[in-house]
Amino acid sequence: MDLNGPAIPAPPGEVSILDNPPNSNGLALGVQIFTCVVATLCFALRIYGRVLLVKKFQAEEILAILAYGCYWGAIIPTLEMLKYPGYLVHAWNVRLKDVIPTTYKTDMPHMQWVFIFGVFYSLVLPLLKVAIMIEWVRLFVPSSKTKSFFFWGAAVISVIQVGAGIAIIISLNLQCTPHQRIWDFTVPGTCWNLYTLQVISASIQLASDIAMFCLPQQIIWTLQMTWQKRLGVAAIFGMGVLAIVAASFRVDVTVKHGNSPDSIYTLGPIVFWASAEMTCGFFILCVPCIPKIIQEAGIIPAIKKGTGMLHSGGRSNQVSSGYGRGGGTTKTSVSANKDYYQLEEEGMNMKNLSESTEHLHHGSHAPAITRTTRVTVTNDSRSVSDSDSKNDGWGH
């Protein structure tokens, strides 16, 4: 076996470029940096909003911390794969020694990093989705209705995620005998085809994303609030559509990867979309905390105050005067408006979305309060003429 030769023969019309083969490492690095920044920001907002603002540290936060640690367990291998052979590199441009371990290479081989990525990816999504389900049950299910459809739907999704995650991780570790043959095909042993497991894993995540998107919609649209408020809440909890998009693309590229002889090249898109899936999970877990953070930061009151000042500037105090002639009446009317803004939203209290469930239950309705004060000042004066004056005896 020629370890310095290409991993697979070059197809007709292609020439193997083993030294500095063309790659898309710049694209891969950009994707990974972007997803890392978004996921880290979402995780930090989640911890800030729940732990520091709401002063709560519950099961969701524990699962989020575990998921974030496993997230980096998945991301580090994707960064290591930039070294050899790189992303979107055709297998005929890759030397065998850059794929399998050798006696003179101390770093872990390419396929071993792929294996580690798959294991941690299979941990991150179940942790995130179970955390999301627990929080949604707190928000949407009163303690008196623990057997509602929403409760059982969330329970089924959570059980499937936990069960599938455990089964997939065990299967990944048992795919070859001995274990080392997973990433080193030079070791004698046997392996079973991983393609079916990869498609099942991707399909389970896509199905759960669709279920999580649909599950809260029926409850949201029966809340006793204005349809505009319901639309806003539905939009917040409908962010799962991003995860559906990412999971759909991941299923597509997984199928292509399993049917392609150039598996090193088709592995890149799988890594991209799997990273996007994990990032969407952190984003969905973070979204309910954003209204609380915005409210505590004083952004909404500042906007309302600024808008009120603009309106009051356009409505200057009105002064109307009438001057009577020969015994008229002078009337001055001063009108001033002052708005009192409420800090809590009508119906569902968005600033306490991650803190309380009472505003999400049926029957909750907090009416808006708007007060307008009008002050009118009237001055009456009588005109006094010389003819009405009393003669004091000093006339000429």
GIQUINOR-V865278 format. One record per backbone hydrogen bond with DSSP energy under -1.0 kcal/mol. NH is the residue of the N-H (numbers start at 1). CO is the residue of the C=O. E is the energy in kcal/mol with one decimal. If there is no record, write none. Layout:
nh=NH co=CO e=E
nh=NH co=CO e=E
This chain:
nh=3 co=1 e=-1.0
nh=5 co=2 e=-1.3
nh=7 co=91 e=-1.3
nh=7 co=94 e=-2.2
nh=14 co=11 e=-2.2
nh=24 co=87 e=-2.3
nh=28 co=24 e=-2.3
nh=29 co=25 e=-2.8
nh=30 co=26 e=-2.1
nh=31 co=27 e=-2.5
nh=32 co=28 e=-2.5
nh=33 co=29 e=-2.5
nh=34 co=30 e=-2.3
nh=35 co=31 e=-2.6
nh=36 co=32 e=-2.4
nh=37 co=33 e=-2.5
nh=38 co=34 e=-2.4
nh=39 co=35 e=-2.6
nh=40 co=36 e=-2.5
nh=41 co=37 e=-2.5
nh=42 co=38 e=-2.6
nh=43 co=39 e=-2.4
nh=44 co=40 e=-2.5
nh=45 co=41 e=-2.5
nh=46 co=42 e=-2.3
nh=47 co=43 e=-2.3
nh=48 co=44 e=-2.6
nh=49 co=45 e=-3.0
nh=50 co=46 e=-2.4
nh=51 co=47 e=-2.1
nh=52 co=47 e=-1.1
nh=53 co=48 e=-1.8
nh=54 co=49 e=-1.6
nh=56 co=50 e=-2.8
nh=62 co=58 e=-1.7
nh=63 co=59 e=-2.5
nh=64 co=60 e=-2.3
nh=65 co=61 e=-2.3
nh=66 co=62 e=-2.2
nh=67 co=63 e=-2.6
nh=68 co=64 e=-2.3
nh=69 co=65 e=-2.1
nh=70 co=66 e=-2.3
nh=71 co=67 e=-2.1
nh=72 co=68 e=-1.6
nh=73 co=69 e=-1.2
nh=74 co=70 e=-1.3
nh=75 co=71 e=-2.2
nh=76 co=72 e=-2.2
nh=79 co=75 e=-1.8
nh=80 co=76 e=-2.2
nh=81 co=77 e=-1.8
nh=82 co=79 e=-1.2
nh=83 co=80 e=-1.6
nh=86 co=81 e=-1.1
nh=93 co=90 e=-2.1
nh=94 co=91 e=-1.5
nh=96 co=5 e=-1.8
nh=97 co=3 e=-2.1
nh=98 co=95 e=-1.3
nh=99 co=96 e=-1.7
nh=100 co=96 e=-2.1
nh=105 co=102 e=-1.2
nh=111 co=99 e=-1.1
nh=113 co=109 e=-1.5
nh=114 co=110 e=-1.7
nh=115 co=111 e=-1.9
nh=116 co=112 e=-2.1
nh=117 co=113 e=-2.5
nh=118 co=114 e=-2.2
nh=119 co=115 e=-1.9
nh=120 co=116 e=-2.3
nh=121 co=117 e=-2.6
nh=122 co=118 e=-1.7
nh=124 co=120 e=-2.3
nh=125 co=121 e=-1.5
nh=127 co=123 e=-1.7
nh=128 co=124 e=-2.5
nh=129 co=125 e=-2.8
nh=130 co=126 e=-2.3
nh=131 co=127 e=-1.8
nh=132 co=128 e=-2.3
nh=133 co=129 e=-2.2
nh=134 co=130 e=-2.5
nh=135 co=131 e=-2.1
nh=136 co=132 e=-2.5
nh=137 co=133 e=-2.2
nh=138 co=134 e=-1.8
nh=139 co=135 e=-1.8
nh=140 co=136 e=-2.9
nh=141 co=137 e=-2.0
nh=145 co=142 e=-2.0
nh=148 co=145 e=-1.4
nh=152 co=148 e=-2.1
nh=153 co=149 e=-2.5
nh=154 co=150 e=-2.6
nh=155 co=151 e=-2.2
nh=156 co=152 e=-2.5
nh=157 co=153 e=-2.2
nh=158 co=154 e=-2.2
nh=159 co=155 e=-2.6
nh=160 co=156 e=-2.6
nh=161 co=157 e=-2.3
nh=162 co=158 e=-2.6
nh=163 co=159 e=-2.9
nh=164 co=160 e=-2.9
nh=165 co=161 e=-2.4
nh=166 co=162 e=-2.2
nh=167 co=163 e=-2.4
nh=168 co=164 e=-2.8
nh=169 co=165 e=-2.2
nh=170 co=166 e=-2.2
nh=171 co=167 e=-2.4
nh=172 co=168 e=-2.7
nh=173 co=169 e=-1.7
nh=174 co=170 e=-1.2
nh=177 co=190 e=-2.9
nh=181 co=178 e=-1.4
nh=182 co=179 e=-1.8
nh=183 co=180 e=-1.2
nh=184 co=180 e=-1.2
nh=187 co=184 e=-1.6
nh=190 co=177 e=-2.2
nh=192 co=175 e=-1.9
nh=198 co=194 e=-2.2
nh=199 co=195 e=-2.2
nh=200 co=196 e=-2.4
nh=201 co=197 e=-2.6
nh=202 co=198 e=-2.3
nh=203 co=199 e=-2.4
nh=204 co=200 e=-2.5
nh=205 co=201 e=-1.9
nh=206 co=202 e=-2.0
nh=207 co=203 e=-2.7
nh=208 co=204 e=-2.4
nh=209 co=205 e=-2.0
nh=210 co=206 e=-2.1
nh=211 co=207 e=-2.2
nh=212 co=208 e=-2.5
nh=213 co=209 e=-1.8
nh=214 co=210 e=-2.0
nh=215 co=211 e=-2.4
nh=220 co=216 e=-2.4
nh=221 co=217 e=-2.3
nh=222 co=219 e=-1.4
nh=223 co=220 e=-1.4
nh=225 co=223 e=-1.7
nh=230 co=226 e=-2.4
nh=231 co=227 e=-2.4
nh=232 co=228 e=-2.0
nh=233 co=229 e=-2.4
nh=234 co=230 e=-2.8
nh=235 co=231 e=-2.1
nh=236 co=232 e=-1.9
nh=237 co=233 e=-2.4
nh=239 co=236 e=-1.0
nh=241 co=238 e=-1.9
nh=242 co=239 e=-1.9
nh=244 co=240 e=-2.0
nh=245 co=241 e=-2.1
nh=246 co=242 e=-2.3
nh=247 co=243 e=-2.9
nh=248 co=244 e=-2.4
nh=249 co=245 e=-2.2
nh=250 co=246 e=-2.0
nh=251 co=247 e=-2.2
nh=252 co=248 e=-2.0
nh=253 co=249 e=-2.7
nh=254 co=250 e=-1.9
nh=255 co=251 e=-2.1
nh=256 co=252 e=-1.9
nh=257 co=253 e=-2.2
nh=258 co=254 e=-2.2
nh=259 co=255 e=-1.3
nh=263 co=261 e=-1.1
nh=266 co=262 e=-1.7
nh=271 co=267 e=-1.9
nh=272 co=268 e=-2.2
nh=273 co=269 e=-2.5
nh=274 co=270 e=-2.4
nh=275 co=271 e=-2.2
nh=276 co=272 e=-1.9
nh=277 co=273 e=-2.1
nh=278 co=274 e=-2.0
nh=279 co=275 e=-2.2
nh=280 co=276 e=-2.4
nh=281 co=277 e=-1.8
nh=282 co=278 e=-1.7
nh=283 co=279 e=-2.1
nh=284 co=280 e=-2.7
nh=285 co=281 e=-1.9
nh=286 co=282 e=-1.4
nh=287 co=283 e=-2.0
nh=289 co=286 e=-2.0
nh=290 co=287 e=-1.5
nh=293 co=289 e=-2.1
nh=294 co=290 e=-2.8
nh=295 co=291 e=-2.4
nh=296 co=292 e=-2.6
nh=297 co=293 e=-1.9
nh=298 co=295 e=-1.3
nh=299 co=294 e=-1.8
nh=302 co=298 e=-1.5
nh=303 co=299 e=-2.3
nh=304 co=300 e=-2.7
nh=305 co=301 e=-2.9
nh=306 co=302 e=-2.6
nh=307 co=303 e=-2.6
nh=308 co=304 e=-2.5
nh=309 co=305 e=-2.2
nh=310 co=306 e=-1.9
nh=311 co=307 e=-2.2
nh=312 co=308 e=-2.7
nh=313 co=309 e=-1.9
nh=314 co=310 e=-1.4
nh=315 co=311 e=-1.2
nh=348 co=346 e=-1.5
nh=350 co=348 e=-1.3
nh=352 co=349 e=-1.1
nh=353 co=350 e=-1.4
nh=355 co=352 e=-1.5
nh=356 co=352 e=-2.4
nh=360 co=357 e=-1.6
nh=364 co=361 e=-1.6
nh=389 co=386 e=-1.0
